Amino acid sequence: MKTTKIGIVGIGAISGIYLENITNTFKEIEIIGVCDLIRERAENAVEKYNIPKLYKDMYELFDDPEVDIVLNLTRPYEHYEVSKAALNAGKHVYSEKPLGASLQEGRELLALSKEKGLMLGGAPDTFLGAGIQTCRKLIEDGYIGAPLGAAGFMICHGHESWHPDPEFYYKYGGGPMFDMGPYYLTALVNLLGNVSEVFAMTKSSFPRRLITSKEHFGETIDVDVPTYYAGTMSFESGVIGTLFTTFDVYYESQARLEIYGSEGTLYVPDPNGFGGPVKLLRPEHGTAQEIPLAFSYKDNSRALGLADAAKAISSGRKPRANADMTYHVLEIMEGFATSGKEKRIVPIESRFEKTPIMQRGGMPGVLDL
């Protein structure tokens, strides 16, 4: 079986699950080489996963003719520069979320990829997992009637108590909306379609954060971004949705995502994961019923979107986790930030087309045509 070769830039915390799944789960992609500013990280990955090449920097990776797709796993504020350089080198790019740290960055990357005829895609790919694909099937088959509304909540007290390097969560490109918002918004637009306008109230409740995780214990972080968002969205379909994200609040759980319809309510699983549970409440039942997952990839399947992008390139179709979608999500997030700052409704100009639902069955680790 011919494989698409992946070069990875950035071997940080998120890279572990990508390395594991590309190596052991997805059969049509393989890692050809890696690089990281901290060389030891890349060396460890090469040794653990038997990766053929260790590059001195990302430019050496871009110059390698064996690399088909650059996987950009750098920090959010670095996504733009790395993806731009890769595209200019003639490489397809798949990036961790968000597409860019600002709408202008995303706009430039989208234009550059189209100008050069290169694939640009990116995370999150959790919407391709068994949970949210089952929800999409239920909605499209009419199990909740006509969608009327939606509500999402991501509530926690930040990352400084456990993350080994939490500072970037409170800097440009960070905050609860740009960090966790992509999971919720990507799920919502894939279930309900395009957003046409947004409004939000935002604030930063704590101007400084004390780090208590061991790697930087006792250091403080100056907070440069909003850490409390209460947002409202108007979808083109007429659905009205809300999204609340915060790093300021103590709460015993993180995820809640619900779709309200004329004939029932759908309880969508954590959009930061790939599986369930999926629950459906209809009036004839009286209580929510758990629905069996109807699709594959219910475990942590990060790199599913990358595998789909590789298959899309080889078969000439559009990737499901494509840049039109990630740009639309980025515009919604920046719209919330702008609205919170300027106290006004912000129109969303971009549009994307929903790609086909995932194919059921088939060989594990091999994507549909």
C-alpha beads as a LAMMPS data file, in Angstrom:
LAMMPS data file: protein, C-alpha beads

369 atoms
368 bonds

1 atom types
1 bond types

-500.0 500.0 xlo xhi
-500.0 500.0 ylo yhi
-500.0 500.0 zlo zhi

Masses

1 110.0

Atoms # bond

1 1 1 0.000 0.000 0.000
2 1 1 1.403 3.394 -1.020
3 1 1 1.592 5.794 1.902
4 1 1 1.594 9.589 2.156
5 1 1 4.693 10.775 3.983
6 1 1 4.334 13.251 6.846
7 1 1 6.980 15.648 8.184
8 1 1 6.202 16.973 11.666
9 1 1 7.230 20.417 12.922
10 1 1 6.905 20.666 16.714
11 1 1 7.162 17.746 19.151
12 1 1 5.321 19.213 22.125
13 1 1 2.598 17.865 24.395
14 1 1 0.011 17.226 21.655
15 1 1 2.488 15.374 19.420
16 1 1 2.369 12.130 21.414
17 1 1 -1.088 11.066 20.263
18 1 1 -0.299 12.043 16.655
19 1 1 2.916 10.013 16.714
20 1 1 1.082 7.046 18.216
21 1 1 -1.863 7.092 15.801
22 1 1 0.118 7.793 12.625
23 1 1 2.444 4.930 13.525
24 1 1 -0.098 2.380 14.751
25 1 1 -3.603 3.284 13.538
26 1 1 -3.723 4.967 10.138
27 1 1 -2.332 2.728 7.435
28 1 1 -2.147 5.212 4.548
29 1 1 0.147 7.779 6.191
30 1 1 3.614 7.463 7.731
31 1 1 6.065 9.782 9.479
32 1 1 9.167 10.396 7.362
33 1 1 10.833 12.889 9.721
34 1 1 10.498 15.379 12.570
35 1 1 12.057 18.552 13.954
36 1 1 11.705 20.698 17.066
37 1 1 13.446 23.764 18.486
38 1 1 14.283 21.573 21.483
39 1 1 16.264 18.922 19.634
40 1 1 16.011 16.380 22.449
41 1 1 12.254 16.133 21.954
42 1 1 12.703 15.263 18.287
43 1 1 15.481 12.795 19.096
44 1 1 13.243 11.010 21.589
45 1 1 10.441 10.744 19.019
46 1 1 12.821 9.374 16.387
47 1 1 14.033 6.706 18.797
48 1 1 10.637 5.723 20.192
49 1 1 8.792 5.542 16.864
50 1 1 11.653 4.474 14.597
51 1 1 11.323 7.599 12.440
52 1 1 13.760 7.677 9.504
53 1 1 14.799 11.330 9.571
54 1 1 15.688 13.990 12.148
55 1 1 15.876 17.474 10.602
56 1 1 18.008 20.281 12.030
57 1 1 15.160 22.770 11.462
58 1 1 11.866 23.175 9.650
59 1 1 13.517 24.539 6.502
60 1 1 15.475 21.333 6.041
61 1 1 12.180 19.468 6.442
62 1 1 10.501 21.685 3.827
63 1 1 13.357 21.031 1.391
64 1 1 12.958 17.262 1.616
65 1 1 11.216 16.010 -1.556
66 1 1 9.985 12.935 0.322
67 1 1 7.716 15.042 2.564
68 1 1 4.177 15.144 1.129
69 1 1 2.388 16.928 3.992
70 1 1 3.786 19.145 6.747
71 1 1 2.052 18.531 10.077
72 1 1 2.276 21.796 12.042
73 1 1 2.140 21.034 15.788
74 1 1 3.734 24.262 17.010
75 1 1 2.184 26.672 19.512
76 1 1 -0.854 28.681 18.321
77 1 1 0.999 31.960 17.791
78 1 1 3.565 30.096 15.654
79 1 1 1.057 28.404 13.335
80 1 1 1.021 31.240 10.795
81 1 1 4.771 31.510 10.217
82 1 1 5.310 27.746 10.013
83 1 1 2.349 27.086 7.729
84 1 1 3.214 30.035 5.493
85 1 1 6.809 28.887 5.106
86 1 1 5.686 25.338 4.308
87 1 1 3.185 26.516 1.698
88 1 1 5.798 28.771 0.109
89 1 1 8.070 25.722 -0.090
90 1 1 5.369 23.914 -2.071
91 1 1 4.139 21.600 0.686
92 1 1 0.613 20.638 1.640
93 1 1 -0.083 21.615 5.265
94 1 1 -2.201 20.218 8.071
95 1 1 -2.105 22.379 11.220
96 1 1 -3.199 22.005 14.797
97 1 1 -5.905 24.463 15.797
98 1 1 -6.392 27.317 15.334
99 1 1 -5.585 27.999 11.677
100 1 1 -3.937 31.253 12.797
101 1 1 -3.865 33.423 15.870
102 1 1 -5.852 36.124 14.059
103 1 1 -8.276 36.355 11.160
104 1 1 -5.699 38.223 9.073
105 1 1 -3.232 35.361 9.500
106 1 1 -5.886 32.850 8.518
107 1 1 -6.924 34.921 5.520
108 1 1 -3.358 35.072 4.210
109 1 1 -2.819 31.337 4.645
110 1 1 -6.099 30.483 2.923
111 1 1 -5.283 32.762 -0.022
112 1 1 -1.743 31.405 -0.299
113 1 1 -2.879 27.780 -0.343
114 1 1 -5.401 28.506 -3.108
115 1 1 -2.885 30.538 -5.100
116 1 1 -0.410 27.648 -5.033
117 1 1 -2.986 24.885 -5.440
118 1 1 -1.979 23.216 -2.172
119 1 1 -4.054 21.471 0.454
120 1 1 -4.437 23.381 3.715
121 1 1 -6.354 21.661 6.463
122 1 1 -6.352 21.385 10.185
123 1 1 -7.639 20.401 13.567
124 1 1 -9.829 19.794 15.285
125 1 1 -10.789 16.511 13.645
126 1 1 -12.861 15.275 16.576
127 1 1 -16.033 16.037 14.584
128 1 1 -15.072 13.107 12.326
129 1 1 -15.249 10.663 15.228
130 1 1 -18.041 8.231 16.019
131 1 1 -19.829 10.538 18.466
132 1 1 -20.411 13.679 16.436
133 1 1 -20.859 11.766 13.164
134 1 1 -23.662 9.815 14.877
135 1 1 -25.187 13.145 15.976
136 1 1 -25.013 14.496 12.431
137 1 1 -26.784 11.373 11.122
138 1 1 -29.519 11.734 13.748
139 1 1 -30.091 15.404 12.860
140 1 1 -30.084 14.781 9.116
141 1 1 -32.501 11.869 9.529
142 1 1 -34.936 14.125 11.421
143 1 1 -34.757 12.635 14.910
144 1 1 -35.012 16.061 16.584
145 1 1 -37.180 17.633 13.885
146 1 1 -36.106 21.076 12.712
147 1 1 -33.093 22.406 14.662
148 1 1 -34.038 25.503 16.658
149 1 1 -31.145 26.245 18.986
150 1 1 -27.834 25.106 20.442
151 1 1 -25.793 25.681 23.585
152 1 1 -22.194 24.862 24.450
153 1 1 -20.288 25.256 27.713
154 1 1 -16.540 24.796 28.364
155 1 1 -15.849 25.671 31.993
156 1 1 -12.583 25.223 33.876
157 1 1 -10.073 27.188 35.952
158 1 1 -7.202 27.236 33.487
159 1 1 -4.026 25.266 32.981
160 1 1 -1.470 26.692 35.401
161 1 1 -2.043 24.020 38.051
162 1 1 -1.154 21.065 35.809
163 1 1 0.274 22.027 32.404
164 1 1 4.097 21.888 32.116
165 1 1 4.202 25.107 30.066
166 1 1 0.920 27.023 30.583
167 1 1 1.973 30.579 29.666
168 1 1 0.884 30.495 26.015
169 1 1 -2.721 29.798 27.052
170 1 1 -2.906 33.399 28.311
171 1 1 -1.066 35.083 25.436
172 1 1 -1.814 36.046 21.820
173 1 1 -3.626 33.163 20.178
174 1 1 -4.655 31.687 23.532
175 1 1 -7.554 32.043 25.953
176 1 1 -10.543 29.715 26.322
177 1 1 -12.156 30.705 23.034
178 1 1 -9.118 30.238 20.794
179 1 1 -7.943 27.184 22.741
180 1 1 -11.177 25.234 23.263
181 1 1 -13.615 27.134 21.068
182 1 1 -12.479 25.323 17.893
183 1 1 -13.766 21.996 19.223
184 1 1 -17.228 23.340 20.014
185 1 1 -17.567 25.570 16.969
186 1 1 -16.302 22.946 14.525
187 1 1 -18.857 20.501 15.901
188 1 1 -21.636 23.097 15.735
189 1 1 -21.026 24.263 12.170
190 1 1 -20.765 20.671 10.968
191 1 1 -24.073 19.855 12.620
192 1 1 -25.933 23.104 11.887
193 1 1 -24.162 24.890 9.015
194 1 1 -22.722 28.364 8.602
195 1 1 -22.879 31.154 11.188
196 1 1 -23.960 34.574 9.884
197 1 1 -23.375 36.881 12.884
198 1 1 -22.172 36.837 16.485
199 1 1 -22.320 38.881 19.672
200 1 1 -20.355 38.402 22.893
201 1 1 -19.473 39.830 26.281
202 1 1 -15.893 39.151 27.389
203 1 1 -13.526 39.897 30.268
204 1 1 -10.335 38.791 32.023
205 1 1 -11.224 38.052 35.632
206 1 1 -7.645 37.677 36.880
207 1 1 -4.863 39.900 35.462
208 1 1 -2.135 37.503 36.669
209 1 1 -1.911 33.743 37.098
210 1 1 0.293 31.899 39.597
211 1 1 1.784 28.702 38.181
212 1 1 1.647 25.739 40.562
213 1 1 2.652 22.964 38.143
214 1 1 6.125 21.702 38.998
215 1 1 7.989 22.773 35.831
216 1 1 7.448 26.516 36.472
217 1 1 6.226 26.449 40.061
218 1 1 5.927 29.918 41.630
219 1 1 6.209 31.899 38.393
220 1 1 3.460 34.310 37.380
221 1 1 1.794 34.892 34.023
222 1 1 0.471 38.261 32.848
223 1 1 -2.886 37.601 31.176
224 1 1 -3.100 39.313 27.773
225 1 1 -6.366 37.847 26.433
226 1 1 -9.986 37.504 27.589
227 1 1 -10.548 34.460 29.754
228 1 1 -14.347 34.685 30.031
229 1 1 -16.584 34.627 26.934
230 1 1 -20.379 34.605 26.806
231 1 1 -21.288 34.498 23.117
232 1 1 -24.369 34.238 20.925
233 1 1 -24.463 33.034 17.316
234 1 1 -27.042 33.365 14.572
235 1 1 -26.847 30.553 12.016
236 1 1 -27.949 30.980 8.411
237 1 1 -30.537 28.248 9.004
238 1 1 -32.278 30.364 11.654
239 1 1 -30.811 28.449 14.603
240 1 1 -29.701 30.630 17.523
241 1 1 -26.814 29.273 19.561
242 1 1 -24.843 30.223 22.653
243 1 1 -21.251 29.391 23.593
244 1 1 -19.744 29.996 27.021
245 1 1 -16.007 29.409 27.489
246 1 1 -13.914 30.353 30.515
247 1 1 -10.631 29.703 32.316
248 1 1 -11.925 31.539 35.415
249 1 1 -14.443 29.219 37.033
250 1 1 -14.251 26.155 39.272
251 1 1 -16.484 23.411 37.901
252 1 1 -16.611 19.641 38.316
253 1 1 -16.923 18.870 34.601
254 1 1 -15.854 20.573 31.372
255 1 1 -18.078 19.734 28.452
256 1 1 -21.710 20.324 27.623
257 1 1 -23.069 20.657 24.105
258 1 1 -26.743 20.437 23.223
259 1 1 -28.846 20.800 20.068
260 1 1 -32.522 21.724 20.491
261 1 1 -35.061 20.727 17.860
262 1 1 -38.780 21.019 17.229
263 1 1 -39.246 17.330 18.111
264 1 1 -36.466 16.621 20.595
265 1 1 -33.113 17.465 22.125
266 1 1 -29.748 15.947 21.250
267 1 1 -27.021 15.758 23.899
268 1 1 -23.761 15.856 21.930
269 1 1 -20.668 14.248 23.494
270 1 1 -17.589 16.210 24.533
271 1 1 -16.358 17.757 21.256
272 1 1 -12.777 17.454 22.515
273 1 1 -13.180 13.681 22.133
274 1 1 -14.102 11.258 19.374
275 1 1 -16.622 8.973 21.089
276 1 1 -19.834 9.190 23.105
277 1 1 -22.124 9.118 24.846
278 1 1 -24.806 10.408 22.476
279 1 1 -28.218 10.920 24.100
280 1 1 -31.563 11.722 22.496
281 1 1 -34.595 13.124 24.305
282 1 1 -37.932 12.829 22.537
283 1 1 -41.334 13.604 24.090
284 1 1 -42.585 10.032 23.735
285 1 1 -39.647 8.773 25.844
286 1 1 -39.809 11.327 28.663
287 1 1 -36.134 10.801 29.478
288 1 1 -32.987 10.930 27.365
289 1 1 -32.042 7.630 25.709
290 1 1 -28.428 6.714 24.923
291 1 1 -27.968 6.037 21.219
292 1 1 -25.453 3.452 19.979
293 1 1 -22.578 4.962 18.013
294 1 1 -23.074 4.294 14.307
295 1 1 -19.575 5.150 13.063
296 1 1 -15.943 4.172 13.594
297 1 1 -13.219 5.998 15.549
298 1 1 -14.640 6.353 19.051
299 1 1 -11.256 6.303 20.808
300 1 1 -8.699 9.144 20.738
301 1 1 -8.111 9.227 16.976
302 1 1 -6.173 12.456 16.499
303 1 1 -4.616 12.368 13.030
304 1 1 -7.939 11.127 11.610
305 1 1 -8.316 14.474 9.835
306 1 1 -4.738 14.224 8.585
307 1 1 -5.355 10.722 7.229
308 1 1 -8.523 11.991 5.546
309 1 1 -6.578 14.921 4.037
310 1 1 -3.961 12.531 2.644
311 1 1 -6.714 10.389 1.106
312 1 1 -8.365 13.516 -0.303
313 1 1 -5.137 14.594 -2.025
314 1 1 -4.673 11.165 -3.619
315 1 1 -8.298 10.847 -4.730
316 1 1 -8.907 14.449 -5.813
317 1 1 -11.663 15.317 -3.354
318 1 1 -11.832 18.022 -0.687
319 1 1 -10.577 17.132 2.807
320 1 1 -13.269 17.032 5.457
321 1 1 -11.122 19.095 7.868
322 1 1 -10.371 21.723 5.233
323 1 1 -9.212 25.327 5.520
324 1 1 -12.541 26.828 4.437
325 1 1 -14.040 25.280 7.553
326 1 1 -11.157 26.149 9.903
327 1 1 -11.168 29.722 8.558
328 1 1 -14.924 30.021 9.182
329 1 1 -14.375 28.854 12.769
330 1 1 -11.501 31.325 13.166
331 1 1 -13.709 34.175 11.932
332 1 1 -16.410 33.236 14.445
333 1 1 -13.876 33.240 17.292
334 1 1 -12.378 36.560 16.268
335 1 1 -15.920 37.877 15.846
336 1 1 -16.624 37.018 19.481
337 1 1 -13.428 38.794 20.571
338 1 1 -14.223 41.865 18.461
339 1 1 -17.794 41.959 19.715
340 1 1 -16.663 41.758 23.327
341 1 1 -14.234 44.612 22.797
342 1 1 -16.460 46.876 20.693
343 1 1 -19.894 45.945 22.147
344 1 1 -21.551 45.276 18.808
345 1 1 -22.944 42.518 16.612
346 1 1 -20.262 41.275 14.218
347 1 1 -21.236 39.833 10.811
348 1 1 -19.472 36.665 9.678
349 1 1 -18.530 36.909 6.011
350 1 1 -16.934 33.533 5.269
351 1 1 -18.848 30.429 4.230
352 1 1 -17.933 26.771 3.873
353 1 1 -19.636 23.722 2.389
354 1 1 -20.198 20.693 4.573
355 1 1 -18.309 17.681 3.285
356 1 1 -19.848 14.176 3.141
357 1 1 -20.533 12.291 6.322
358 1 1 -17.961 9.615 7.199
359 1 1 -18.302 6.239 5.533
360 1 1 -19.403 3.449 7.874
361 1 1 -17.599 0.127 8.043
362 1 1 -14.502 -0.666 6.026
363 1 1 -11.001 -1.537 7.144
364 1 1 -9.851 0.204 10.372
365 1 1 -7.239 2.843 9.635
366 1 1 -8.102 3.113 5.939
367 1 1 -10.269 6.075 4.930
368 1 1 -13.099 6.040 2.405
369 1 1 -12.814 7.332 -1.124

Bonds

1 1 1 2
2 1 2 3
3 1 3 4
4 1 4 5
5 1 5 6
6 1 6 7
7 1 7 8
8 1 8 9
9 1 9 10
10 1 10 11
11 1 11 12
12 1 12 13
13 1 13 14
14 1 14 15
15 1 15 16
16 1 16 17
17 1 17 18
18 1 18 19
19 1 19 20
20 1 20 21
21 1 21 22
22 1 22 23
23 1 23 24
24 1 24 25
25 1 25 26
26 1 26 27
27 1 27 28
28 1 28 29
29 1 29 30
30 1 30 31
31 1 31 32
32 1 32 33
33 1 33 34
34 1 34 35
35 1 35 36
36 1 36 37
37 1 37 38
38 1 38 39
39 1 39 40
40 1 40 41
41 1 41 42
42 1 42 43
43 1 43 44
44 1 44 45
45 1 45 46
46 1 46 47
47 1 47 48
48 1 48 49
49 1 49 50
50 1 50 51
51 1 51 52
52 1 52 53
53 1 53 54
54 1 54 55
55 1 55 56
56 1 56 57
57 1 57 58
58 1 58 59
59 1 59 60
60 1 60 61
61 1 61 62
62 1 62 63
63 1 63 64
64 1 64 65
65 1 65 66
66 1 66 67
67 1 67 68
68 1 68 69
69 1 69 70
70 1 70 71
71 1 71 72
72 1 72 73
73 1 73 74
74 1 74 75
75 1 75 76
76 1 76 77
77 1 77 78
78 1 78 79
79 1 79 80
80 1 80 81
81 1 81 82
82 1 82 83
83 1 83 84
84 1 84 85
85 1 85 86
86 1 86 87
87 1 87 88
88 1 88 89
89 1 89 90
90 1 90 91
91 1 91 92
92 1 92 93
93 1 93 94
94 1 94 95
95 1 95 96
96 1 96 97
97 1 97 98
98 1 98 99
99 1 99 100
100 1 100 101
101 1 101 102
102 1 102 103
103 1 103 104
104 1 104 105
105 1 105 106
106 1 106 107
107 1 107 108
108 1 108 109
109 1 109 110
110 1 110 111
111 1 111 112
112 1 112 113
113 1 113 114
114 1 114 115
115 1 115 116
116 1 116 117
117 1 117 118
118 1 118 119
119 1 119 120
120 1 120 121
121 1 121 122
122 1 122 123
123 1 123 124
124 1 124 125
125 1 125 126
126 1 126 127
127 1 127 128
128 1 128 129
129 1 129 130
130 1 130 131
131 1 131 132
132 1 132 133
133 1 133 134
134 1 134 135
135 1 135 136
136 1 136 137
137 1 137 138
138 1 138 139
139 1 139 140
140 1 140 141
141 1 141 142
142 1 142 143
143 1 143 144
144 1 144 145
145 1 145 146
146 1 146 147
147 1 147 148
148 1 148 149
149 1 149 150
150 1 150 151
151 1 151 152
152 1 152 153
153 1 153 154
154 1 154 155
155 1 155 156
156 1 156 157
157 1 157 158
158 1 158 159
159 1 159 160
160 1 160 161
161 1 161 162
162 1 162 163
163 1 163 164
164 1 164 165
165 1 165 166
166 1 166 167
167 1 167 168
168 1 168 169
169 1 169 170
170 1 170 171
171 1 171 172
172 1 172 173
173 1 173 174
174 1 174 175
175 1 175 176
176 1 176 177
177 1 177 178
178 1 178 179
179 1 179 180
180 1 180 181
181 1 181 182
182 1 182 183
183 1 183 184
184 1 184 185
185 1 185 186
186 1 186 187
187 1 187 188
188 1 188 189
189 1 189 190
190 1 190 191
191 1 191 192
192 1 192 193
193 1 193 194
194 1 194 195
195 1 195 196
196 1 196 197
197 1 197 198
198 1 198 199
199 1 199 200
200 1 200 201
201 1 201 202
202 1 202 203
203 1 203 204
204 1 204 205
205 1 205 206
206 1 206 207
207 1 207 208
208 1 208 209
209 1 209 210
210 1 210 211
211 1 211 212
212 1 212 213
213 1 213 214
214 1 214 215
215 1 215 216
216 1 216 217
217 1 217 218
218 1 218 219
219 1 219 220
220 1 220 221
221 1 221 222
222 1 222 223
223 1 223 224
224 1 224 225
225 1 225 226
226 1 226 227
227 1 227 228
228 1 228 229
229 1 229 230
230 1 230 231
231 1 231 232
232 1 232 233
233 1 233 234
234 1 234 235
235 1 235 236
236 1 236 237
237 1 237 238
238 1 238 239
239 1 239 240
240 1 240 241
241 1 241 242
242 1 242 243
243 1 243 244
244 1 244 245
245 1 245 246
246 1 246 247
247 1 247 248
248 1 248 249
249 1 249 250
250 1 250 251
251 1 251 252
252 1 252 253
253 1 253 254
254 1 254 255
255 1 255 256
256 1 256 257
257 1 257 258
258 1 258 259
259 1 259 260
260 1 260 261
261 1 261 262
262 1 262 263
263 1 263 264
264 1 264 265
265 1 265 266
266 1 266 267
267 1 267 268
268 1 268 269
269 1 269 270
270 1 270 271
271 1 271 272
272 1 272 273
273 1 273 274
274 1 274 275
275 1 275 276
276 1 276 277
277 1 277 278
278 1 278 279
279 1 279 280
280 1 280 281
281 1 281 282
282 1 282 283
283 1 283 284
284 1 284 285
285 1 285 286
286 1 286 287
287 1 287 288
288 1 288 289
289 1 289 290
290 1 290 291
291 1 291 292
292 1 292 293
293 1 293 294
294 1 294 295
295 1 295 296
296 1 296 297
297 1 297 298
298 1 298 299
299 1 299 300
300 1 300 301
301 1 301 302
302 1 302 303
303 1 303 304
304 1 304 305
305 1 305 306
306 1 306 307
307 1 307 308
308 1 308 309
309 1 309 310
310 1 310 311
311 1 311 312
312 1 312 313
313 1 313 314
314 1 314 315
315 1 315 316
316 1 316 317
317 1 317 318
318 1 318 319
319 1 319 320
320 1 320 321
321 1 321 322
322 1 322 323
323 1 323 324
324 1 324 325
325 1 325 326
326 1 326 327
327 1 327 328
328 1 328 329
329 1 329 330
330 1 330 331
331 1 331 332
332 1 332 333
333 1 333 334
334 1 334 335
335 1 335 336
336 1 336 337
337 1 337 338
338 1 338 339
339 1 339 340
340 1 340 341
341 1 341 342
342 1 342 343
343 1 343 344
344 1 344 345
345 1 345 346
346 1 346 347
347 1 347 348
348 1 348 349
349 1 349 350
350 1 350 351
351 1 351 352
352 1 352 353
353 1 353 354
354 1 354 355
355 1 355 356
356 1 356 357
357 1 357 358
358 1 358 359
359 1 359 360
360 1 360 361
361 1 361 362
362 1 362 363
363 1 363 364
364 1 364 365
365 1 365 366
366 1 366 367
367 1 367 368
368 1 368 369
